[in-house]
Amino acid sequence: MYTAREFNFDGLVGPSHNYAGLSFGNVASFSNVKSASNPRQAALQGLAKMRELAARGFAQGLLPPQARPNFRLLRKLGFSGTDADVLARAWREAPVILACAWSASPMWTANAATVSPSADTADGRVHFTAANLNNKLHRADEHVQATRTLRALFAHSERFVVHDPLPSTPAFGDEGAANHTRFAQAYGAAGVEFFVYGRVEFDPSAPAPKKYPARQTLEASQAIARLHGLDPARTVFAAQNPDLIDQGVFHNDVIAVGNGNVLFYHEEAFFDEAATLDALRRALASVGTELRAVRVPASAVPVADAVASYLFNSQLLSKADGGMALVVPHECRENPAVASYLAQLVNSGGPIDELAEFDLRQSMRNGGGPACLRLRVSLTDDEARAMHQGVIMTEDLYARLAPWVERHYRDRIEPKDLADPQLARECAGALEELERILGLPGLYDLT
Ligand SMILES: NCCC[C@H](NC(=O)CCC(=O)O)C(=O)O
């Protein structure tokens, strides 16, 4: 009856992937600052994940990288002259700003937008709102291209709407789907949308972290629910545990993941666990579904291990046989507490009965695991047909993209390379060819 599927749109890692330590509050980003990256390996690791999941029959797409360096940003900040002048002066006077302009951070497409499937929205269209990501300079401009890309892919205005991002001010800090989960009996059925926020701008007494920034506000989440036309009875807002933000849980998707009627979460994830579960249970009951909560106690997995391994930054995928696979990074096997927890989990008779493990080390070193790397979009069959087809992962597309990466990507970038105008030319050349491979002429505003 409900013919809808969940597509995962993974970020294709861009040719300037590097480690610049730009994300205060993200432990991995800070610990790997200024080490050498390998963009070629990063892109191939991401493609390998997309290819394997597509081959297994999961609906898999990609979102293209963004043009870097971001000369528009650098020029806006007063660096002028030729492109080479801009890079040289920024390198001399403001190397951190230069690194921001080069960041390949759009690869983490969970932060590209919040998406509400048509079964949840008042007008029956799929709604997208590009995230303003205003907490970090290197991410605060991503929404310009993200909006443009989403409008190119989901152009059919009777089926899709891509909203402008929320106002770029602290009251509306929005990090997209990293703080949003949807529960439903089936992808095409009416569901419950779950928003987790880190602080409340207009209520100073609300919980908030002390050391690291809370990137998502309640006000932003509420605005998105309004824009998307969500039914209040099927929308739940919950506060993240601020102490965990201070321990490196900078997005909710570092400590919880949901799919179908399953919530897989750490017992300390939420400010008020009981109230959060109650609200979810009530909302799910209104659509005839019962919540299955898989709670991980701190005695089995301490928060520090969850952050180091990215156990919860996993994908929960519904399989044809009715079970669910948990897509985890290699780091989960290397962490003894997490490895033994997972061995027990898949044999517990619960909803998660399989592990799929991937080497995503290049992304992980910047704090991005399997879940950060993908944006979920549930689409009916008609909607899936109405979107641009050139970004859907197939063996054929893989066979074109892997050699494209080999041709254009370096295998090493260190901080001083960001001053190199030749690297900028290589990146532009790569994207020009990518527009053709994906069948998206004019995707980039390369003027
Ligand atoms: N959802 C995962 C996002 C990871 C991302 N890391 C970064 O931007 C690190 C970039 C650097 O430090 O070079 C972030 O913190 O927003």
The ligand as an SDF file (V2000), in Angstrom:
LIG
                    3D

 16 15  0  0  0  0  0  0  0  0999 V2000
   28.1140   15.8490   11.0200 N   0  0  0  0  0  0  0  0  0  0  0  0
   29.5510   15.8160   11.0820 C   0  0  0  0  0  0  0  0  0  0  0  0
   30.1270   17.1540   10.9080 C   0  0  0  0  0  0  0  0  0  0  0  0
   31.6120   17.2320   11.0840 C   0  0  0  0  0  0  0  0  0  0  0  0
   32.1180   18.6100   10.8420 C   0  0  0  0  0  0  0  0  0  0  0  0
   33.5590   18.6450   10.9230 N   0  0  0  0  0  0  0  0  0  0  0  0
   34.2670   19.7030   10.4410 C   0  0  0  0  0  0  0  0  0  0  0  0
   33.7150   20.6430    9.9170 O   0  0  0  0  0  0  0  0  0  0  0  0
   35.7690   19.6640   10.6070 C   0  0  0  0  0  0  0  0  0  0  0  0
   36.4930   20.5500    9.6260 C   0  0  0  0  0  0  0  0  0  0  0  0
   37.9340   20.7450   10.0000 C   0  0  0  0  0  0  0  0  0  0  0  0
   38.2470   20.8320   11.1820 O   0  0  0  0  0  0  0  0  0  0  0  0
   38.7870   20.8070    9.0750 O   0  0  0  0  0  0  0  0  0  0  0  0
   31.5030   19.5930   11.8480 C   0  0  0  0  0  0  0  0  0  0  0  0
   32.0390   19.7080   12.9660 O   0  0  0  0  0  0  0  0  0  0  0  0
   30.4860   20.2030   11.5210 O   0  0  0  0  0  0  0  0  0  0  0  0
  1  2  1  0
  2  3  1  0
  3  4  1  0
  4  5  1  0
  5  6  1  0
  5 14  1  0
  6  7  1  0
  7  8  2  0
  7  9  1  0
  9 10  1  0
 10 11  1  0
 11 12  2  0
 11 13  1  0
 14 15  2  0
 14 16  1  0
M  END
$$$$
